[in-house]
């Protein structure tokens, strides 16, 4: 079947040759033959009528006109049966297959009427004679078959187009999900490791500076390094757990940090030498997990930037509980230029996190000096 579809011209040539052979044979050996042999004109007419079918796909309307004219001319010069009319019926089927239903019906009715009128002239009979009625019925059948073929082809084309579109959509959705997951994991790793490694760096520097002159202070700094390292490993284990297989129940489905661990976070910065003033305004209320995690990460990254880039020893953190949103403020009075020259992805990661929960974030220099980060996390989108 697929081979026939790949070579439609060869199929049409085979149909034309078969119909020509059957027409000639039924004429020569059929009853009522006049003259005992087929005239050269009749042979040429039959060959032209049947041979035109080889071009029916490219020129459906001219082929229909040629086959109707040739069939009637052949019937006029021979006493054959009306099998030669199969050629116009095939051409009519092709027209119905190529054009719309209304056009094919109009052309089909005109063709049947024209052939019936010619029959009345060449072979006088009743308009309702069996030949004309059979011709009308076969013409309607050819139109119906062509229309059904066209509809089926259009349906298959639409189904294939939808399947291709669905496949492209699935691939695009898969790529989008992979990209989002990769960015989320990158943000988690940046937030977790960036904070703890910054504290380790600071405490290691303190320990190295006072190792010989103040061993007690150096020992305390090394204790902080150990605690920060342990916390980093725990947080990294939680983040890596997100990459485990779905059928492993031990894998966490979301980060575990929230505002309930904010005091621990502030204490870790305080131990590193950064004074953090923490205030709360408004009536406190339970914070959804998504908002709590985002708020924690924003504060963590902001304080990490203060410790790494601002060059100051104090910062302020304010949480504001309003009826519509949770507001976050983190600011310092250090160098805003150092914040911008960090070259990392911290602020971009914070902005992506906040946007993911429907909020908005602003980060930039303060009018009086220093740097300020503000975030608004609406309750409605939690």
Buried (B, 14 or more C-beta within 10 A) or exposed (E): EEEEEEEEEEBBBBBBBEBBEBBBEBBEEEEEBEEEEBEEEBBEBBBBBBBBBBBBBEBBBEBBBBBBBBBBBBBEBBEBBBBBBBBBBBBBBBBBBBBEBEEBBEBBBEBBEBBBEBBBEEEEEEEEBEBBEEBBEBBBEBBBBBBEBBEEEEEEEEEEEEEEEEEEEEEEEEEEEEEEEEBBBEBBBBBBBBBBBBBBBBBBEBBEEBBEEBEEBBEBBBEBBEBBBEBBEEBBEBBBBBEEEEEEEEBEEEBBBBBEEBEEBBEBBEBBBBEBEBEEEEEEEEBBEBBBBBBBBBBBBBBBBBBBBBEBEBBBBBBBBEEEBBBBBBBBBBBBEBBBEEEBBBBEBBBBBBEBBBBEBEBEBEEEEBBBBBBBBBBEEB
